[in-house]
Amino acid sequence: THKFFNKTHLDATFKMPSSDEEPEEGSTKPPPHVAPFLRKNPKPSKEAALEKCNEFVSLLSDTSCFDFHSRPKKCTCLFENIRCEGGGVWIAPIGQYLYDFFQKNARERKDILFEATKVFQAGGTKFQMPVPAVGKPDDQELFTICRHAYFHLLGVGKLKMRGLLLEAKDNVMRAHRLEGAPSNHQLHPVVKRGLQKTFSDLKELAAPRATRIVRMEVGMDVRDEDDELEELPSHWTGRTVYVRFCSELGYKAVLKNDKGAYKFVEIEDFDGTRHMPCTLSTFQSYWKR
């Protein structure tokens, strides 16, 4: 048995329908969608993601269809086709489609949803679309599902659906208001030039490492076979380079606490283009490129 919540019963139980009985209308809530799991960082492995997608399809097919407000409908198209005898072979192909769908970028996903919305609008409320699946079983024919099951499968809620319906009605896919706008995290040209100059100057300070024979004689690590690699002097650290980078932008980087954070003090008599430096983490990310 499982627990669920509704307006009239704070602690009620229900039994999941078996393959030979129909799901009871209004007895369940839709299972949590798989999309948040696929988007989380660090990203799950493909095997774990596919397993989660298959689990979601299995749980969704155990219930009746739900509208965009997560209210149960009388329709049981997924249940009838997947929970019938031999219908379980569809779980993996539909799960694979879900995984592939959420691997696409936002623009590609919206294109798919936009075209599907136009098809459903042209077909009417009773129109059913073939179930989205990758790798259809050879001995099976594609079955159709209602619009509620289709969009719920792809994680479309009421707000997104409202926008898709308006776009399909006008046959114009609206761009996001931030599309094409510059990134808030984009480096200022002055900072970018400073980074390029800093790392270009570092090449002049680098020196070739000692040969393998010399390193063996003095007891240095010889596991690295790259004898042509150039290294900075041993007294140079990442923070040393960062402080130098800040000074070239007209600021002195001073430690402000014991956690390694910096505060910036303007350098007097600086005759260059002064600009606030980027953070240490941004500097380190640029170094690793």
C-alpha positions, 0 to 999 in steps of 0.5 A: 500500500502507498500513502497519498493526500487529498482534500477529504482524507489526510491519511488514506491508502490505495492499492495499485491496480494490477494488469487485469483491473482498471485504475480507480478514478481519482485514487492516485496522484501523478508520480514525481517527474524524472526531469529533476533527476536528469538535470541534477549536478553532477549528472547521473550516469546513462545507466542510472538515468535510463533506469529512473526513466523506466521507473517513471514510465512504469509508475505513470502507467499504473495510474489514470491520465492526469490533466495539466492541473494534476487532476485525474481523468477518466482516460486510461490509455497508458494503463490499457496499453502497457499493463495489458498482457505483453505491454510491458515491452514498451517501458524501455522504448518510452524510457529511452525516448524520455532520456533522449528528449531531456538530453536535447537543449531547451530550443530543441525540446521546445520545437518538439513540444510546439509541433506536438501542440499544433497537431493536437490543436488541429486534431481536437480534444479527442485526438490521440498521438502515437506514443513517443518511443525509441526502438519500437518492438518488432512484434508491436504496433504503435499505440496512441495516447491522449494529449494529457498523457503525452504532455505529462510524459514530457513534463509539461505543466499548466503554465508551460502548456498555456504558453504552448497553446497561445503559440500554436494558436498564432503559429508563432514560437515566441523567443525567451525574453533573454534569448540573444541578450549578453550573459550576466557572467560574461567577462568585461573586455578589459578583464579579458585582455588582462587575463590574456596578457597575464598568461602570455607574460607567464610563458616568458617566466617559465623554464624547461624542467630538468632532464630525466637523468638530472631529476633521478640524480637529485631524487625528484619525481620522474613518473612524468615522461614529458621532458619538454614541459615548461614550468613556472618557478617553484615559488610561484603559486596560483594566488601569486599570479592572481595578485599580479593580475589584479595589480595590472588592473589597478587594484591590490588584492589583500586577504580579508579573512582566514578563508582566503577571500580577497578585498581590493584596494585601488593602487595610487598613481596607476596609469593604466585602464583601471577595472575591478578584477574577476574573482579568484574562482573565475581566474582559476577556471580561465587558467584551466582552459 
